[in-house]
């Protein structure tokens, strides 16, 4: 399956399961304070076995294609943990996961699992917005002695800020689906009217100020 077909199929699944909700008329408010006509929680797809399996297989294919040197899979907590574990199991590779910050008790671990010195790691993420939290996980792996060879994710909003952040960090990112594929699938499957596309396009140009 080519990348364009995969992007639209994943987008359709996200809409079908209501992992993604579109509401240009009554925007959502993100934790960042941004107003948004879209809300995405890809963890919902875990409740649908055939969709969960499809996403797992496609993430694994991306890793085999782009990061064949990988030696371990790391899920980005919390949404990337389940997907990462599924992918690691399919690829028969070691799995670990990365917390946003070290634990405040016990061993004080930020990375759970066994990370070997110099081990080549691919991170698995659920969603990419600006990339900030995802890249903090990559920094944690590097600080612990691992080598981050890249990251895969289910969905990206495709913000220029994210592209710049990943470029500056020197980390290649490959996502199964994206904002353009999502909006096209939403119109094609009648989740939104074509007239709403203008609001969605305007939001993506300047998400931090849209609806303010």
C-alpha positions as CSV (number, residue, x, y, z in Angstrom):
1,X,0.0,0.0,0.0
2,X,1.5,3.4,-1.0
3,X,1.9,6.3,1.4
4,X,-1.0,8.3,-0.1
5,X,-3.4,5.3,0.1
6,X,-2.3,4.6,3.7
7,X,-2.7,8.2,4.7
8,X,-6.3,8.3,3.5
9,X,-7.2,4.9,4.9
10,X,-5.8,5.8,8.4
11,X,-7.6,9.2,8.2
12,X,-10.9,7.4,7.4
13,X,-10.4,5.0,10.4
14,X,-9.7,8.0,12.7
15,X,-12.9,9.6,11.6
16,X,-14.9,6.4,11.7
17,X,-13.9,5.6,15.3
18,X,-14.3,9.2,16.3
19,X,-10.6,9.3,17.4
20,X,-10.7,12.6,15.5
21,X,-13.6,15.0,15.9
22,X,-14.1,18.0,13.7
23,X,-16.1,21.0,14.9
24,X,-15.3,24.3,13.1
25,X,-18.4,26.0,14.5
26,X,-17.8,25.0,18.1
27,X,-14.0,24.8,18.5
28,X,-12.2,22.7,21.1
29,X,-9.6,24.3,23.4
30,X,-6.3,22.5,23.7
31,X,-4.2,22.3,26.8
32,X,-1.8,24.8,25.1
33,X,-4.7,27.3,25.2
34,X,-5.1,27.2,21.4
35,X,-8.6,27.1,19.9
36,X,-9.0,24.3,17.4
37,X,-11.7,23.0,15.1
38,X,-10.1,19.5,15.5
39,X,-9.6,17.2,18.4
40,X,-7.5,14.0,18.0
41,X,-7.1,11.1,20.4
42,X,-5.8,8.1,18.5
43,X,-5.9,5.9,21.6
44,X,-9.6,5.3,20.7
45,X,-8.4,3.1,17.8
46,X,-7.0,0.6,20.2
47,X,-10.6,-0.5,21.0
48,X,-11.1,-1.6,17.4
49,X,-9.1,-4.8,16.7
50,X,-9.0,-4.6,12.9
51,X,-8.0,-0.9,12.9
52,X,-5.5,-1.5,15.7
53,X,-4.0,-4.3,13.7
54,X,-3.8,-2.2,10.5
55,X,-2.1,0.7,12.3
56,X,0.3,-1.6,14.0
57,X,1.3,-3.2,10.7
58,X,1.7,0.1,8.9
59,X,3.9,1.5,11.6
60,X,6.0,-1.6,11.5
61,X,6.3,-1.2,7.7
62,X,7.5,2.4,8.1
63,X,10.2,1.2,10.6
64,X,11.4,-1.6,8.3
65,X,11.5,0.8,5.3
66,X,13.1,3.8,6.9
67,X,14.9,2.6,10.0
68,X,16.1,-0.9,9.2
69,X,19.1,-0.4,11.5
70,X,16.8,-0.1,14.6
71,X,17.5,-2.4,17.5
72,X,14.7,-1.4,19.9
73,X,11.3,0.3,20.0
74,X,10.4,3.0,22.5
75,X,6.9,4.3,23.1
76,X,6.4,7.9,24.0
77,X,4.2,8.1,27.2
78,X,1.4,7.8,27.5
79,X,-0.4,7.5,24.1
80,X,2.6,5.9,22.3
81,X,3.1,3.1,24.9
82,X,0.4,0.7,23.6
83,X,1.1,1.3,20.0
84,X,4.9,0.9,20.6
85,X,4.4,-2.3,22.4
86,X,2.2,-3.7,19.6
87,X,4.8,-2.8,17.0
88,X,7.7,-4.1,19.0
89,X,5.9,-7.4,19.4
90,X,5.2,-7.7,15.7
91,X,8.8,-6.9,14.9
92,X,10.1,-9.1,17.7
93,X,12.2,-6.3,19.0
94,X,13.0,-5.1,22.6
95,X,10.5,-2.5,23.9
96,X,10.8,0.4,26.4
97,X,8.9,3.5,27.0
98,X,9.8,7.1,27.9
99,X,8.0,9.1,30.6
100,X,7.6,12.9,30.2
101,X,9.9,13.3,33.3
102,X,11.7,11.0,35.8
103,X,9.6,9.4,38.5
104,X,9.6,11.2,41.8
105,X,10.1,7.9,43.8
106,X,11.7,4.5,43.6
107,X,14.5,4.4,41.0
108,X,13.6,7.7,39.6
109,X,13.4,6.2,36.1
110,X,12.4,8.3,33.1
111,X,12.9,5.3,30.7
112,X,11.2,2.1,31.6
113,X,12.8,-1.1,30.2
114,X,16.3,-2.0,29.4
115,X,18.2,0.5,27.2
116,X,21.6,-0.7,26.2
117,X,24.5,1.7,25.6
118,X,24.5,2.8,22.0
119,X,21.3,0.9,21.2
120,X,19.6,2.2,18.1
121,X,16.1,3.2,19.0
122,X,13.0,4.2,17.0
123,X,10.3,6.1,19.0
124,X,6.6,5.5,18.4
125,X,4.3,8.4,18.9
126,X,0.5,8.8,18.7
127,X,0.2,12.4,17.5
128,X,2.5,15.1,16.4
129,X,1.5,18.8,16.9
130,X,4.6,21.0,17.5
131,X,6.8,18.0,18.3
132,X,8.0,19.5,21.6
133,X,7.0,16.6,23.9
134,X,8.0,14.0,21.4
135,X,11.4,15.4,21.1
136,X,11.9,15.6,24.8
137,X,11.5,11.8,24.8
138,X,14.2,11.6,22.2
139,X,16.5,13.8,24.3
140,X,15.9,11.5,27.2
141,X,16.9,8.4,25.2
142,X,20.0,10.2,24.0
143,X,20.9,11.3,27.5
144,X,20.6,7.7,28.7
145,X,23.1,6.6,26.1
146,X,20.8,5.4,23.3
147,X,21.0,6.4,19.7
148,X,17.7,7.8,18.3
149,X,17.5,6.7,14.6
150,X,14.0,8.2,14.0
151,X,10.4,8.4,15.0
152,X,7.1,7.2,13.6
153,X,3.6,8.4,14.4
154,X,0.0,7.8,13.5
155,X,-0.9,11.4,12.7
156,X,0.6,14.8,12.2
157,X,-1.0,18.2,11.9
158,X,1.9,19.1,9.6
159,X,2.7,22.4,11.3
160,X,5.8,24.2,10.0
161,X,7.0,24.5,13.6
162,X,7.1,20.7,14.0
163,X,9.1,20.3,10.8
164,X,11.6,22.9,12.0
165,X,11.8,21.3,15.5
166,X,12.5,17.8,14.1
167,X,15.0,19.2,11.6
168,X,16.9,21.1,14.3
169,X,17.0,17.9,16.4
170,X,18.3,15.9,13.5
171,X,15.5,13.3,13.8
172,X,13.7,11.9,10.8
173,X,9.9,11.6,11.3
174,X,7.5,9.4,9.3
175,X,3.7,9.6,9.9
176,X,1.0,7.4,8.6
177,X,-1.5,10.1,8.0
178,X,-1.7,13.9,8.0
179,X,-4.0,16.9,8.2
180,X,-4.5,17.2,4.4
181,X,-5.5,13.5,4.1
182,X,-7.9,13.9,7.1
183,X,-9.7,16.9,5.7
184,X,-10.1,15.2,2.3
185,X,-11.4,12.1,3.9
186,X,-13.8,14.1,6.0
187,X,-15.4,15.7,3.0
188,X,-15.4,12.6,0.9
189,X,-17.1,10.6,3.7
190,X,-19.4,13.5,4.6
191,X,-18.2,14.1,8.1
192,X,-18.1,17.8,7.3
193,X,-19.4,20.0,4.5
194,X,-17.0,21.3,1.9
195,X,-18.0,24.8,3.0
196,X,-16.2,24.1,6.4
197,X,-12.9,23.5,4.6
198,X,-12.1,27.3,4.6
199,X,-12.2,27.4,8.4
200,X,-10.0,24.3,8.7
201,X,-7.5,25.7,6.2
202,X,-7.3,29.1,8.1
203,X,-6.8,27.3,11.4
204,X,-3.8,25.3,10.1
205,X,-2.2,28.5,8.8
206,X,-2.1,30.1,12.2
207,X,-3.3,27.7,14.9
208,X,-2.0,29.8,17.8
209,X,-4.1,32.8,16.9
210,X,-7.2,31.2,15.2
211,X,-10.4,32.0,17.0
212,X,-8.8,34.2,19.6
